């Protein structure tokens, strides 16, 4: 299994970013996928999930600010971030499970003015 995230960066509060995850080594189209994150000094935190059929789920703190999606033809997972807050600063990982047990190397998102 290989998962590779990209798209992070430095953004001002209220800004947007689109994270991507490229997946290989397993049947992506049949797999539910997740985004988890790890803020500085904290543990892994589940952010969002999408089933193989495209049903989506979000942590309460997302509050309609983030949108998860997938492109099975490209073996790709996405997370659109909007209305970013300083507390969204974290390393974001795509993962095969909600606990982040199998995840990529992560992409850093820093929200700061």
N, C-alpha and C positions, 0 to 999 in steps of 0.2 A: 504494500500500500504506500502510495506517495501522494502527499497533499502539499501544494505550494501556494501560499497566499501572496497577494500583491495589492497595491493601491493605497496603502497607508500614507500618512504624511502629517504635516503641521497645518492646522486650520484654525481660524478664529471662531469664537463662540457664535453659534447660529449658522455656521457653515455646513457644507456637505462634502461627502466623499463616497466613492464607490469602491468597495473591496471586491476582489476576485479570488477564486480558489480553483486551481487546476488539479484535477484528480486523475490518478492512474493506478493500475494494479488490482482493480476490483471492478465488479459490474456496477458502475456508477448509477445507471438508469434504474436499477432495482433497489438502490440504497437510500434510506432516509439520511439526511445530512444536517449538520448543525454548525452554528457559530457560537464560540465561547470566547471569553476575554479574561485578561488578567491585568488588573490595575496595579500600579506600583505598591509593593508591600502587602498585597492581598492575594487570595487564592483564586482559582479558576471560577468563573461565573458564567452560567448558561445565558445566552442572549436570544437565540432563535433557532427554530427547526423547520425543516420542510420535508414532507414525506415523498416517497417515490412518485406519488400521484399529484404532488403539488400543493397539498394542504399545508398551511403555514401556522406557526405558533410563535409567540413572543413572550419574553419576560415582561413583567409589569412595568419595569422602569423604561421600557422602550416607548410605550404610550404613543403609538402611531408615528414615531419618528424614523424608524428603521423599516426596511422592506427586504425580505429574503426572496431570492429567486434562483432558478437553475435552468441550465441549457443542457439537456441530456445529449444532444448531438455533439456538443463540444466538451463533454465531461467537465462542465464548469458550474461552480456555485458562486453566487453573488450576494453581497449585502450592501444595500443603498442606505447610507447614513445621512440624516438631515437634522436640522435644528440641533446641532451638536452642542453639548455642554462640557464644561471643564471636567466634570466627573466622568465623562466618557473616555477620557484619556486612559489608554490601555494597549496591551498587545492583543490583537484579535487573531483568533485561530479558527480555521475550519476543522471540523472533527466528524468522525463517524458516529460518535455517541455524545450524549448531552454532558457527560462528565469530562470530555476532552481527553479521554484515555489514548485515543489514536488521533493525532492532530499533526498539522504541519509545523513549520518553524515560526509562523506568525508574521504579522505585519503591524508595525507601530502606528498608532493613531494618537496624535497629540493635539489637544484642543486648548489653545492659549491665545490671549491677546498680546 
